[in-house]
C-alpha cells in the first residue's frame, strides 16, 4: 500500500485501504491493526480509525468484540447473490449490445481480447484483471443504456473483489480468454440468445470456481485449527 495523492489525508487513507481490500492485498478474514497500518502508511491512527469505520459501513470490514477489525470474509451466499445479479445484468447487456454495438466498440473489444491473451501468455495477473474489467465495461457501454450501466456500477466493486480472487487464485486465464472470444463472436453475429447463454455461463463458471475456492480455503482453516 502506497500513499501518493493530493486529496485530504483521511480520503487518501480510506481509498488506499479500500483498494488494498478490493485487490486482495488485504485478504478476507485478515485482522487490521491500527498501529501497524498507521506505521505502514506513515500517518497517525486517527485517519486509520476513520477509514475503518467508513469501510465497515460499506461492508468491506467487520468489527467484532475482542477481535477488533478484520477484512470481511467471503460468504458463499453473498457470492452467489451478487453474481446472480451480475449474471442477469450481463445477459441483458449483451442482448442490447447485439442491437446497438458500433464498429468502434468492436475494435475496442478485439484489442482488449488481444491484450488479455498477451497477459495470459506472460502470466500477468494484474493485466488480466484490468483487461477482463475493460471487456465487460465495453459491452455495457455498447448498450447505450445509462440506467443499466448505473445499475452495474452500483455492484461493480462488490463484483471486483470476487473477480480478482477468481483470476488470482482460481484460473490461469486461458478459459476466460476462450469465453471472451466466444462472446465476441456471438456479438458479431448479433445472436442475442447465444450471446446471453454464453455470458450467463461465463458468470456461472466464475461463481462455481470462486465457491469451490472458498470451500477449499474453509477446509484448510478447519484442518489447521485441528492440527494447532
N, C-alpha and C positions, 0 to 999 in steps of 0.2 A: 504494500500500500504506500503510495506516494502522494504527498500534498503539493500541488503546484497550480495555484489558481489565484485570481484576484477577487473572488467573491468574499463575503463576510466569512470569518473563520468558522462559525457554527455551521454554515451551509456547506463549506468545503469538507469539514469533518463528517457531516452527515452523508454527503454524496460519496465520500471516499469509503466509508464503512459499508454503505449500501451497495456500492459497486463490487466491493470485495465479497459480499454475501451472494449477490446475483451471479458473479462469475466463478463462484466456488472456491475462492481463495480462503474464505472463512466457511468451513464445512457445516452442514446440518448437524445440530447437537453440540457444536463446539462452544465452550464457555468463553464469555467475553469479560476479561478482567480490565476494569477501568484504568488501573495504574499501568498495566502493560501496554494497552492501546495508547494511552497518553504519552508514554515514553517512545513508543514506536513512531507516532505521528508528530512528536515534538510539540505537544500542546498540553494545556492544563487538563484536569479531569472534568471541569465544568462543561466544555463543549462535547466531551465524550458522553457524559451523563445525559445531556440534552438530546444527542443523536440517538442514544439507546432508547430513550422514551419515545421519540418520534418513530423510530423503526419498529417499536412494539405496536404502535397504532396501525402500522402498515402490515403487521402480521409476519414480518421478517425476523423478529426477535421475540422470545418469550422470557418472562421474568417469573421465577418460582421461588418460594421461601426456602432459605438455607442453601439454594443453589445459585441464586443470582440470575444474571442474564446469560442466555445462550442463543445461538442461531436456531431459529425454528426448524425442527426436523421435518422431513417429508412425511406425510401420511398417505397411505395407499388411496384412501377415499378422496383426499384433496387432489391428488394427481389425476385420478380417474375423472373427477368432476370438472377440473379445469380443462383437461384435454378433450373431454366430451364437448364442452362448449367450443373449444378451438376447432375441433373437427367439423362441427356444424357451420361455423363461420367460414372455414376454409372451403367447404363444399359449395356454399352459396357464392363465395368469391370466384371460384373457377367457373361456375355456371355463368355468372355475369361477365367474367373476363372473356369467355368464349364469344360473347356477343360484341364486346367493346374493346378488346385488346388492339393496340395500334402497332404498326411496324417498329416504332421506337421502343415499345415495351418488349417486343420480341428480340430486338437487338440487345437490350439490357439483359434479358433472361439468358440468352445464348452466351453472352460474355460472362455472366455470373456462374453459369454451369461450367464453363471452361476454367474459370479461376478456382472453382470448387474442386475440379478434377486435379488441378495443379496442387492444391492444398492437400488432397488425399495422397497424391504421389509422394509428396515431401513430408507427409505426416505432420503437417502444420495445423494443429487442432484449433488454435485461435483464429486462423484464417478460415478454416472450415465453418466455425461458428458464425463468423462475420458474413460469409457468403450464403450460408443457409438462411440467415435472417434477411439478407437482401433479396434472395429468391422469392420468399413469401411476401415480402413488402411490395415487390414489383407486381405480383399478382393482385394484391389488394388495391394498389394504385390503378391498375388496369380496369378495375370495376367502375371507376369514376363515381363511386357512391360514398360520399363523405360520411354519412351516418354509419355505414358498415365499417369503414376504416377507423372511425372513432371508437366503435364497439370493440374492434380488435385491439386497438391501442390501450383500451382500458384493462385488458387482461394480459397485455404484451409482456410485462415484466414478471408476472407470475409464470407465464409460459417460458420466458427466457431462463429462469432458474432451472427448470426441468430440462429444457433443451440443451443447456450447457452440460448438465450432468449426463445426459444421453450421449452427446458427442464426445465427451471427455472419457467416459468410463464404460460405455456400453457397446459402441460400434467403432469400426475402423473407418467408417465414412463411405466405403465402396457401395454398400447397399443404398444409402441415402442418395448417392450420385445416380444410380440406376433409376431410382424412384423419381428424382427430379427430371431426368431425361424423358421418362415415360409421360409425366405430367405435361412437359413441354410439347411433346408430340401430340397429345390429345388437344392441347390448346391450338396448335397449328391446324388440326383437322376440324376444329370448332365442334368437337363432340362433347356436349355438356355431360351426358350420362357417364361416359368413360372417364372424363376428367374428374367428376365428382367422386366416382368409385375409387379412382387411383389416389386422390388426395386424402380421402377418408381412410383408406388402407394405410397410407403413409403416416398419418397421425396415430392410427391404431397400433402400428408397428412400434412407433415411438413410445406410446403408452405401455404396451406389453413389455418392451425392453427395460423401461425405467422401473416398472413394478417388479420385474424379475430381479433387477439390480438391488432394489430396496430390500426385497425379501432375503437376498443373499447376504446383504450387509447386516440385517437383523439377526440372521443365523450366526454370523461371525461374532457379533456382540454378545449373544447369549452363550456361545461356546467359550469366548474369552472370559466371561464373568464366572462360568463354572470352573474353568482352569484356575482363575485367580482366587 
